[in-house]
Amino acid sequence: MTQSSISSPKLEARDLTREADGKIIVDHVSMKVYSAEVVAVVGPSGAGKSSLLRLLNRLDEPTAGTVYLEGQDYREMAPRELRRRMGMIMQMPYLFPGSVAENIRFGPQQRSEDISDDDIERLLERVGLPGFSDRTVDRLSGGEAQRVAIARALANDPEVLLLDEPTSALDEDAKAVVETLLEEIIREEGLTCVWVTHDRAQALRMGDRVAVMEAGRLLLIGSPQEVLNA
Amino acid sequence: MLNHFFTDPIYLSAAQALVAGLMALGMMLIASWSGIHLEKEIIIALLRGLVQVVAVGAVLLYIFKGPAVLGFAILAGMMALAAKTAEKRAKGLPGAFRVGLYGIGIGAGAVILLMTWAGVIDTKLTALIPIGSMIIANSMNSTSLALDRFQGEVRSHVGHIETALALGASPKTAIRPYAQAAVKASLIPRIDSLRSLGIVWIPGVMTGMLLGGSQPVHAAFYQFVVMAMILTVSGLTSLISTLLIAGYIFTPAEQLALSASN
């Protein structure tokens, strides 16, 4: 997927900055993410990658700059609506106590929408966990829990998916399974993604474009080949 | 034995206080021989406690002669002090004083007014002030317990709370399980005291009434009344406090303003 210079971006960070306790964590980052594009953000630990992601769905407040979702300044949007449209997968699954189905229902329930058992089963099939609906979450392996977290985020029908090191807490086998699964879902659904990772190889594999961050600044953004040659 | 030496009730009370104090100092010496050195703390606490409580006794002597409205004014002052204490215990939690004040004010205020209106608490200041202050003190303890537990729960579940927010939940929904855990934690000691009432212990009010010459059954009923009021006020204040605190730990853009515990 390549961006078109004439199409407007799905998501745009403009001069996005976050300062906390006198320290600049994200330093005037501007970037555009086009529809159905995956931008992988890579950089060493403490580079501000996860902080950038938290600014994108407004879990943290920017001290300067803003984000546009489909051309609309996100400060003009209700935070709940913004977050529904921008799903987030965190490093840890953070499943809520209860069953797998209850977790998947959580998002739609917030808008008083019901999700049918068939829809839940379809989502579970999509993440490779058919028949897991009634399982309690404490009986899941790390990889299974992360896949339930993915299904839970997808149940909200997001337009953009923010991924914060979604495979880094998993063992090698589960990591490969979850990465492949995410890639399939993202491509099939045509999801617009910002995928944060400290794993350069993963960034080059997953990103249509790769953004390199260091010390809160965006150093470079380009195709995997351009980043590799930089 | 002491009543053989003292006939004046004031001297008798002072002598009783002296004997009890000496007993505490004896414990201090035993602790000291065992290598537990709290001499300074114990002596200061004993002296301070004695001076404070005797001063209050002396003040009450005059206040008890005043009108009921004075009693309510004193209880209101106690509520503010209780909120200040609850705030100190909930260190690091924004808005704790206000939340404590509203929680204690509404919870304890409602119970005191309702029980006074129903005639369970006498409007005579000799009843209103001690019973009222007992309700306020318990209300304060519940608020402190609930807020402290709430803060601990929230700080150790930041990931879950932010996940809920990221899924489009309201702040209230995101913290609901932790607010519920906090209210439960503040109620459990009260339920335990009610359960063991009379079997494991005979609490203060009943002891006081028995010492004052009341009928045991009458004293027992009133003790139950007090315990039921304490249970009610504990539940009410911790519910109100945890409900209100949500307004202080989230920003207007629905971001969690408390960081994770280390």
Interface residues (C-beta under 8 A of the other chain):
Chain A: N57 R58 L59 D60 E61 P79 R80 E81 R83 R84 G87 M88 M90 M92 Y94 F96 P97 F106 G107 Q110 R111 A149 R152 A153 N156
Chain B: G159 H160 E162 T163 A164 L165 A166 L167 G168 A169 S170 T173 P177 T251 A253 E254 Q255 L256
